[in-house]
Amino acid sequence: MHRLKIGIRNTLRPPDLEQQKKKLRKACKDFEAVFTYQMLKSMRNTVQKCDLFHGGQGEEVYQSLLDMELSKKMADLGPGSLTRLLYDQFKDRLGPGPESVGRIDKKK
């Protein structure tokens, strides 16, 4: 019969640096998508709606869903995207332990 080793040592191990980088990149991309969605939503609110062609509440729902998908697709496009800028800003703060999470650069 095999023994199952359960220990606290494995659960307290700090996350792998590559895994932290993946999570950071996803968080940055998600932030850019939400930011872009809010910008698209604000831009659409500035355009006057014509009563002749306005589809009502159904059109607003589908327009909102379209804006969400557009913002997800637009996130992390190009070399100067907000995702890449944020990722480059925060990636140096990743480290092996929890003490590196709130670390402040003292280079200044």
C-alpha positions in Angstrom: 0.0 0.0 0.0 1.2 3.5 -0.9 1.6 6.1 1.7 0.1 9.5 1.0 2.4 12.3 2.2 0.6 15.3 3.4 2.6 18.1 4.9 2.4 21.7 5.7 5.7 22.2 3.9 4.1 21.9 0.4 1.3 24.3 1.2 3.5 27.1 2.5 5.9 27.0 -0.5 5.9 30.4 -2.3 4.4 30.5 -5.7 6.7 29.9 -8.7 8.1 33.1 -10.3 6.8 32.1 -13.7 3.3 31.4 -12.3 3.4 34.9 -10.6 4.3 36.5 -14.0 1.4 34.7 -15.7 -1.0 35.9 -13.1 0.4 39.4 -13.3 0.1 39.5 -17.1 -3.5 38.3 -16.9 -4.4 40.9 -14.3 -2.8 43.6 -16.4 -4.7 42.4 -19.5 -8.0 42.2 -17.6 -7.4 45.7 -16.2 -6.8 47.1 -19.8 -10.0 45.3 -21.0 -12.1 46.9 -18.3 -10.5 50.3 -18.9 -11.1 50.0 -22.6 -14.7 48.9 -22.1 -15.5 51.9 -19.9 -13.9 54.2 -22.4 -16.0 52.7 -25.3 -19.1 52.9 -23.1 -18.4 56.6 -22.4 -17.7 57.3 -26.1 -21.0 55.7 -27.1 -22.9 57.8 -24.6 -21.7 61.0 -26.3 -23.4 60.1 -29.6 -27.0 61.1 -29.9 -29.4 58.4 -30.8 -31.9 58.9 -33.6 -35.4 57.8 -32.7 -35.9 56.4 -36.2 -33.1 53.8 -36.0 -32.8 53.3 -32.2 -33.5 49.7 -31.3 -34.4 50.3 -27.6 -33.2 48.3 -24.6 -32.3 45.2 -26.7 -29.9 47.2 -28.8 -28.3 48.7 -25.7 -27.8 45.2 -24.3 -26.2 43.8 -27.5 -24.1 47.0 -27.9 -22.8 46.5 -24.3 -21.9 42.9 -25.1 -20.2 43.9 -28.3 -18.2 46.5 -26.4 -17.1 43.9 -23.8 -15.9 41.6 -26.5 -14.2 44.4 -28.4 -12.4 45.5 -25.3 -11.1 42.0 -24.6 -9.8 41.7 -28.1 -8.2 45.1 -28.0 -6.3 44.4 -24.8 -2.6 43.8 -25.2 -2.4 44.9 -28.8 0.7 46.7 -30.0 4.0 47.4 -28.3 2.7 50.4 -26.3 -0.4 48.7 -24.9 -1.5 49.5 -21.3 -1.0 45.8 -20.5 2.6 45.8 -21.4 3.3 49.1 -19.7 1.7 47.9 -16.5 3.4 44.5 -16.7 6.8 46.1 -17.2 6.2 48.5 -14.3 5.2 45.7 -11.8 7.2 42.6 -12.9 10.3 43.7 -10.9 8.2 43.6 -7.7 7.6 39.9 -8.0 9.7 37.8 -5.7 10.1 34.6 -3.9 8.1 35.4 -0.8 5.2 37.5 0.6 7.6 40.2 1.7 8.2 41.2 -1.9 4.5 41.9 -2.6 4.5 45.4 -1.0 8.1 46.1 -1.8 8.9 49.7 -2.8 11.9 50.5 -5.0 14.5 52.5 -3.0 16.5 53.5 -6.1 15.4 57.1 -6.0 
